[in-house]
């Protein structure tokens, strides 16, 4: 590895979090090597091509591209142009069970207020509380606190970010969305509770009863102006392409199809990583002054082996089971879509408690001219949460039968909205937790982080600063959670922490 000012950084994982950390550190003069076991960079925000169609693997929309947003800040820091994008409006069209008219999550705040007052009469005090908490929390977050803090410098950054209005959020630190609904007498509002369960499951991985209120306040408001969700021109790969360009421009290196098998330590100090080339089988050790791991906390334990402090290992072992996804990718003729089809939809087919597997789909649809499909065609990507355990605790024969069963059920349910038939479907394939494990390297194919419950969100979650000195964690296991904006914020935090440690 070529040195610049003598500081060598190895980044494990070329997802958006890893690429962002690598690009930022290379831009600051560090000698950076990014390694990933996959064929293309981007992780869960990468793409693949089939028969002229381009499919986004997992993430299909981006937050933080607006002025002041985290992606906008990072692109300014790197001196690169952000990818072309259009606003998602509505951000999502949500269909409740048995209903044919959607709840449209509009980008315009006044339009969204009118929509929710029509859809959920009497709920406005709840939404006003959420708006206030979002305003206080967003202002606090924009001052770059380090959460959760793990040393004096982290605490200093946290304290500097606090203002009087930040203290107004403290009474709600241990509240869940479900609790607040009951406080407002809305606990038995079936439609509101179902809508919140559906939306929060996308962002927090858990229901309204379990989601931390302060996290939900941001997750439910970030789709409105002056923020918003964005649809990238071309594909989600445009985001990682920009970061790779910046990384290599500043002297960093990216090696795909290279697996990091072990993080090596001496005492409680990181020293090196052990790498295997998937092409040649060659194994070697690369020394490093800093290691940034863009992996899940479950993967981090495996990479450290016996070097993991027992308390840290125990905490990860006791985490509630994580979710994964079943995803069906469809390349279709334009005839399969209704006129003015929204870019993002969410369907729940029946509801009697927690959202069941393959019962709820989040659907992303390409737009004409956005680079994802040939003229006169479109892509449909539909994902449903699933328990990874059932996909791993079975034989190959049972696995194939389960995959076919989920595929058939998905097509049947999606056909209630789209015109899906042999003459309109040009290409179809499905991905399971085993697929995600194979292509992303994530333990058991889990997606979306560790869940934003009270014990695992914000101040109580996993820190970017690990118990091993000079070993940093970025990605959806850390604050502020999943999504390209969330993992990019964790990378920005790590860049600041590395700079501080090197100076110290």
C-alpha positions in Angstrom: 0.0 0.0 0.0 1.4 3.4 -1.0 1.8 5.8 1.9 0.9 9.5 1.9 1.5 10.9 5.3 2.3 7.5 6.8 -1.3 6.7 7.9 -2.6 3.5 6.4 -6.3 2.8 6.5 -8.0 -0.5 5.4 -11.7 -0.3 4.8 -13.6 -3.6 5.0 -16.7 -3.5 2.7 -17.5 -1.3 -0.3 -21.0 -0.6 0.7 -22.0 3.1 0.8 -20.8 3.5 4.3 -17.4 2.0 3.5 -16.9 3.9 0.3 -17.9 7.1 2.0 -15.4 6.6 4.8 -12.7 5.6 2.3 -13.3 8.5 0.0 -13.4 11.0 2.9 -10.2 9.7 4.4 -8.4 9.5 1.1 -9.4 13.1 0.5 -7.8 14.0 3.8 -4.5 12.5 2.7 -4.7 9.0 4.2 -3.5 6.0 2.3 -6.7 4.0 1.8 -7.4 0.5 0.6 -11.0 -0.6 0.3 -11.7 -4.4 0.1 -15.0 -6.2 -0.8 -15.8 -9.8 -1.5 -18.5 -8.9 -4.1 -18.1 -8.3 -7.9 -19.3 -4.7 -7.9 -19.2 -2.0 -5.2 -22.3 -0.6 -3.4 -23.3 -3.4 -1.1 -27.1 -3.3 -0.6 -27.2 -0.2 -2.8 -25.6 -1.9 -5.8 -27.3 -3.1 -9.0 -27.4 -6.0 -11.5 -28.4 -6.2 -15.1 -30.6 -8.7 -16.9 -31.9 -8.7 -20.5 -31.6 -4.9 -20.8 -33.1 -4.2 -17.3 -31.1 -2.6 -14.4 -32.3 -3.7 -11.0 -31.4 -2.0 -7.7 -30.4 -4.8 -5.3 -31.9 -3.4 -2.1 -32.0 0.3 -1.5 -34.2 2.1 -4.1 -34.4 5.7 -2.8 -32.0 8.2 -1.3 -32.4 10.8 1.4 -29.9 13.6 2.1 -29.3 15.0 -1.4 -31.0 18.3 -0.5 -28.8 21.3 0.4 -27.5 20.6 3.9 -28.3 16.9 3.7 -25.6 14.4 4.5 -25.0 13.3 1.0 -24.9 16.9 -0.2 -22.4 17.8 2.5 -20.2 14.8 1.7 -20.2 15.6 -2.1 -19.2 19.2 -1.3 -16.4 18.0 1.0 -15.1 15.7 -1.8 -15.6 18.2 -4.5 -17.7 15.9 -6.7 -21.0 16.4 -8.4 -24.0 14.5 -6.8 -25.8 12.1 -9.1 -28.8 13.3 -11.0 -32.0 12.7 -9.1 -35.7 13.6 -9.0 -37.9 14.1 -5.9 -40.2 11.2 -4.9 -43.6 12.8 -4.7 -45.5 11.1 -3.1 -42.6 9.5 -1.2 -44.9 6.4 -0.9 -48.4 5.4 -1.7 -49.6 3.2 1.2 -52.4 0.7 0.7 -54.1 -0.6 3.8 -55.8 -4.0 3.8 -59.0 -4.1 1.8 -58.6 -0.5 0.6 -58.2 0.6 -3.1 -57.3 4.2 -2.4 -53.8 4.9 -1.1 -52.6 7.1 1.7 -50.2 9.3 -0.2 -47.1 10.5 1.8 -46.7 13.9 0.0 -43.5 15.9 -0.1 -45.2 19.2 0.5 -45.8 19.6 4.3 -49.2 21.2 3.9 -50.4 18.6 1.4 -49.2 15.8 3.7 -50.9 17.5 6.7 -54.2 17.7 4.8 -53.8 14.0 3.7 -53.3 12.7 7.2 -56.1 14.8 8.6 -58.4 13.3 6.0 -57.1 9.8 6.6 -56.8 9.9 10.4 -59.3 12.3 11.9 -58.4 13.4 15.4 -54.7 12.4 15.2 -53.2 15.9 14.5 -51.9 16.4 18.2 -49.8 13.2 17.7 -48.4 14.5 14.4 -47.7 17.9 15.8 -45.7 16.3 18.6 -43.8 14.3 16.0 -43.1 17.5 14.0 -41.8 19.3 17.1 -39.5 16.4 18.1 -38.2 16.2 14.6 -37.4 19.9 14.5 -35.5 19.7 17.8 -33.8 16.4 16.9 -32.8 17.5 13.3 -31.2 20.7 14.6 -29.3 18.7 17.1 -28.2 16.1 14.5 -27.1 18.9 12.1 -24.5 20.0 14.7 -22.8 16.6 14.4 -23.0 15.0 17.8 -21.2 11.7 18.3 -23.8 9.0 19.5 -23.3 7.0 21.5 -20.1 8.6 23.0 -17.3 6.4 24.0 -14.5 8.7 25.1 -14.0 12.3 26.3 -13.7 13.7 22.8 -17.0 12.0 21.8 -18.7 13.5 24.9 -17.3 16.9 24.0 -18.8 16.7 20.5 -22.1 15.6 22.0 -22.2 18.5 24.6 -21.3 21.1 21.9 -24.4 20.0 19.9 -26.8 20.4 22.7 -29.0 23.5 22.8 -32.0 24.4 25.1 -34.5 23.0 22.6 -32.6 19.7 22.6 -33.6 19.3 26.2 -37.2 19.3 25.2 -36.7 15.8 23.7 -35.3 14.3 26.9 -38.7 13.5 28.4 -39.4 11.3 25.4 -36.1 9.4 25.3 -37.6 6.2 26.7 -40.9 6.5 24.9 -42.1 4.4 22.0 -44.6 5.4 19.3 -47.1 2.9 20.6 -47.0 4.5 24.1 -47.6 8.0 22.7 -50.5 6.8 20.6 -52.1 5.5 23.8 -51.4 8.8 25.6 -53.3 10.6 22.9 -56.2 8.1 23.0 -55.2 6.7 19.6 -54.2 3.3 20.6 -57.3 1.7 19.1 -57.2 3.7 15.9 -56.8 0.6 13.6 -56.0 2.5 10.4 -53.4 4.9 12.0 -51.7 2.1 13.9 -51.6 -0.1 10.8 -50.1 2.7 8.7 -47.5 3.5 11.3 -46.6 -0.2 11.6 -46.1 -0.4 7.9 -44.0 2.7 7.5 -41.9 2.2 10.6 -41.1 -1.4 9.7 -39.3 0.0 6.6 -37.1 2.3 8.6 -36.8 0.9 12.1 -37.3 -2.8 11.4 -39.9 -3.0 14.2 -43.5 -2.0 14.8 -44.9 1.2 16.3 -45.1 -0.5 19.7 -41.3 -1.1 19.7 -39.9 1.8 17.7 -38.2 4.6 19.8 -40.3 7.7 19.5 -37.3 10.1 18.8 -36.1 7.8 16.0 -39.6 7.6 14.5 -40.0 11.4 14.6 -37.2 11.7 12.1 -38.0 8.6 10.0 -41.6 9.8 9.5 -40.8 13.4 8.6 -37.6 13.2 6.5 -39.7 12.7 3.3 -41.1 16.2 3.5 -39.6 19.5 2.2 -37.1 20.9 2.7 -35.7 17.4 3.0 -37.2 14.6 0.9 -36.5 11.2 -0.7 -35.0 11.1 -4.2 -35.0 8.7 -7.2 -31.6 8.5 -8.8 -31.2 8.7 -12.6 -29.7 5.5 -14.0 -29.7 3.4 -10.9 -28.6 3.4 -7.2 -25.1 2.4 -8.6 -24.7 6.1 -9.5 -24.1 6.8 -5.8 -21.2 4.3 -5.3 -19.8 5.3 -8.7 -19.3 8.9 -7.6 -17.6 7.7 -4.4 -15.3 5.3 -6.2 -14.3 8.1 -8.6 -13.4 10.4 -5.6 -11.6 7.6 -3.8 -9.4 6.7 -6.8 -8.8 10.4 -7.7 -7.3 10.9 -4.3 -5.1 7.9 -4.5 -7.2 5.3 -2.7 -7.5 1.8 -4.0 -10.5 -0.5 -4.4 -10.1 -4.2 -4.7 -13.3 -6.2 -5.4 -13.5 -10.0 -5.0 -11.1 -9.8 -2.0 -12.4 -11.2 1.3 -11.2 -10.0 4.6 -11.0 -13.2 6.8 -9.7 -11.8 10.0 -9.0 -8.5 11.8 -5.7 -8.9 13.6 -5.0 -7.1 16.9 -2.2 -6.8 19.4 -3.6 -6.3 22.9 -6.6 -4.0 22.3 -5.0 -2.2 19.3 -5.8 -3.1 15.7 -2.7 -4.1 13.6 -3.7 -5.7 10.3 -6.2 -7.6 8.3 -5.9 -11.0 6.7 -7.1 -11.0 3.1 -7.9 -13.8 0.6 -8.1 -13.2 -3.2 -11.2 -15.0 -4.6 -9.5 -15.2 -8.0 -6.2 -16.8 -7.0 -6.8 -18.1 -3.5 -3.7 -16.1 -2.3 -3.8 -15.2 1.4 -1.8 -12.3 2.8 -1.7 -9.9 5.7 -2.0 -6.1 5.2 -0.9 -4.0 8.1 -3.0 -0.9 9.0 -2.9 2.0 11.4 -6.7 2.3 11.2 -9.3 -0.2 10.1 -12.9 0.8 9.2 -15.4 -2.1 9.1 -18.5 -1.5 7.0 -20.1 -4.7 8.3 -22.8 -5.8 10.6 -22.0 -6.2 14.3 -22.5 -9.9 13.9 -19.9 -10.0 11.1 -17.5 -7.9 13.2 -17.5 -10.5 16.0 -16.6 -13.2 13.5 -13.8 -11.1 12.0 -12.3 -10.4 15.5 -12.6 -14.0 16.8 -11.1 -14.3 20.3 -10.1 -10.6 20.3 -13.7 -9.6 20.9 -14.1 -8.4 24.5 -16.6 -10.7 26.3 -19.0 -7.9 27.2 -19.2 -6.7 23.6 -19.8 -10.3 22.4 -22.5 -10.9 25.0 -24.4 -7.8 23.9 -24.4 -8.8 20.3 -25.4 -12.4 21.2 -28.4 -11.0 23.1 -29.7 -8.8 20.3 -33.2 -9.7 19.1 -33.2 -11.7 15.9 -32.6 -9.5 12.9 -34.8 -9.4 9.7 -33.9 -10.2 6.2 -35.8 -9.8 3.0 -37.4 -11.8 0.2 -37.3 -9.7 -3.0 -38.8 -10.3 -6.4 -37.3 -8.5 -9.4 -39.5 -8.1 -12.4 -38.8 -6.7 -15.9 -42.1 -5.9 -17.5 -43.8 -4.3 -20.4 -45.2 -0.8 -19.7 -48.7 -2.3 -20.1 -48.2 -4.0 -16.7 -48.4 -0.6 -15.0 -51.4 1.6 -14.3 -51.2 5.2 -15.6 -49.4 7.6 -13.2 -48.0 4.7 -11.1 -46.2 6.2 -8.1 -42.4 5.3 -7.9 -42.9 3.7 -4.5 -45.8 1.8 -3.1 -46.5 -0.2 0.0 -49.2 -2.9 0.3 -50.5 -4.8 3.3 -52.9 -7.6 2.3 -54.4 -8.5 5.7 -53.6 -7.5 9.3 -54.2 -9.1 12.6 -51.2 -8.0 14.7 -47.5 -8.0 13.7 -46.9 -7.7 10.0 -46.5 -11.3 8.8 -44.0 -12.6 6.2 -44.8 -12.1 2.6 -47.9 -10.2 3.7 -46.5 -6.8 3.2 -44.6 -5.5 0.2 -42.6 -2.4 -0.4 -42.5 -1.8 -4.2 -40.3 0.4 -6.3 -41.2 1.1 -9.9 -38.9 2.6 -12.5 -40.0 5.7 -14.5 -39.8 6.2 -18.2 -36.3 7.5 -19.2 -34.7 6.8 -15.8 -32.2 4.3 -17.3 -33.5 1.2 -15.6 -35.5 -0.3 -18.5 -35.7 -0.4 -22.3 -38.2 1.9 -23.9 -41.7 0.7 -23.4 -40.7 -1.3 -20.4 -40.3 -0.9 -16.6 -38.8 -2.6 -13.6 -40.8 -3.6 -10.5 -38.9 -4.5 -7.3 -41.0 -5.8 -4.4 -39.5 -6.7 -1.1 -41.0 -8.3 2.0 -39.4 -8.9 5.4 -38.7 -12.5 6.3 -37.1 -14.4 9.2 -33.7 -15.6 7.9 -33.8 -18.7 10.1 -36.4 -20.5 8.1 -34.2 -20.1 4.9 -31.1 -21.5 6.5 -32.6 -24.3 8.7 -33.7 -26.4 5.7 -32.4 -28.7 3.0 -31.6 -27.5 -0.5 -34.8 -29.2 -1.8 -36.9 -27.5 0.9 -35.2 -24.2 0.3 -36.0 -24.3 -3.4 -39.7 -25.2 -2.7 -39.9 -22.3 -0.2 -38.4 -19.9 -2.7 -41.0 -21.0 -5.3 -43.8 -20.7 -2.8 -42.8 -17.2 -1.9 -42.4 -16.2 -5.6 -45.9 -17.6 -6.5 -47.5 -15.8 -3.6 -45.7 -12.5 -4.4 -46.9 -12.6 -8.0 -50.4 -13.4 -7.0 -50.6 -10.6 -4.5 -48.8 -8.0 -6.8 -51.2 -9.0 -9.6 -54.0 -7.3 -7.6 -52.4 -4.0 -8.6 -50.2 -4.6 -11.6 -51.1 -6.4 -14.8 -48.8 -9.4 -14.3 -49.2 -12.2 -16.8 -46.9 -14.2 -19.1 -47.3 -11.7 -21.9 -46.3 -8.7 -19.8 -43.5 -10.2 -17.7 -40.2 -10.2 -19.7 -37.9 -11.2 -16.8 -38.3 -12.4 -13.2 -36.1 -13.6 -10.5 -36.1 -13.7 -6.7 -33.6 -13.1 -3.9 -33.7 -14.7 -0.4 -31.6 -14.3 2.7 -29.2 -16.9 1.2 -28.9 -14.7 -1.9 -28.1 -11.6 0.2 -25.5 -13.5 2.3 -23.8 -14.7 -0.8 -23.6 -11.4 -2.6 -23.2 -8.9 0.3 -21.4 -11.1 2.8 -23.8 -10.0 5.5 -24.3 -12.6 8.3 -27.3 -14.8 7.4 -28.3 -12.2 4.8 -29.8 -9.8 7.4 -30.7 -6.3 6.2 -31.6 -3.0 7.8 -29.5 -3.0 10.9 -30.3 -4.0 14.5 -33.7 -2.4 14.9 -34.5 1.0 16.4 -35.9 -0.1 19.8 -35.2 1.9 23.0 -32.1 -0.2 24.0 -30.5 0.0 20.5 -31.3 3.4 19.1 -29.2 6.6 19.3 -27.6 7.1 22.7 -28.0 3.4 23.6 -26.9 1.8 20.3 -23.6 0.5 19.0 -20.9 3.2 18.6 -18.7 3.7 15.7 -15.8 3.6 18.2 -15.3 -0.1 19.0 -13.6 -1.6 22.1 -10.5 -2.2 19.9 -8.4 0.9 19.5 -8.3 2.3 15.9 -11.0 -0.1 14.8 -14.1 1.7 13.6 -17.6 0.4 12.7 -19.8 2.1 10.0 -23.0 1.0 8.5 -26.6 0.3 9.6 -25.6 -1.3 13.0 -24.5 2.2 14.2 -26.2 5.6 14.7 -28.3 6.8 13.0 -29.3 3.4 11.4 -30.2 2.1 8.0 -30.4 3.9 4.6 -27.7 5.4 2.5 -28.0 8.7 4.4 -27.7 6.9 7.8 -24.6 4.9 6.9 -23.0 7.9 5.3 -23.5 9.9 8.5 -21.7 7.1 10.4 -18.8 7.3 7.9 -18.6 11.1 8.4 -18.4 10.5 12.1 -15.6 8.0 11.7 -13.6 10.4 9.5 -13.8 13.0 12.3 -12.9 10.4 15.0 -9.9 9.2 13.0 -8.7 12.7 12.4 -8.9 13.4 16.1 -7.2 10.2 17.1 -4.3 10.8 14.7 -3.8 14.4 16.0 -3.9 13.2 19.6 
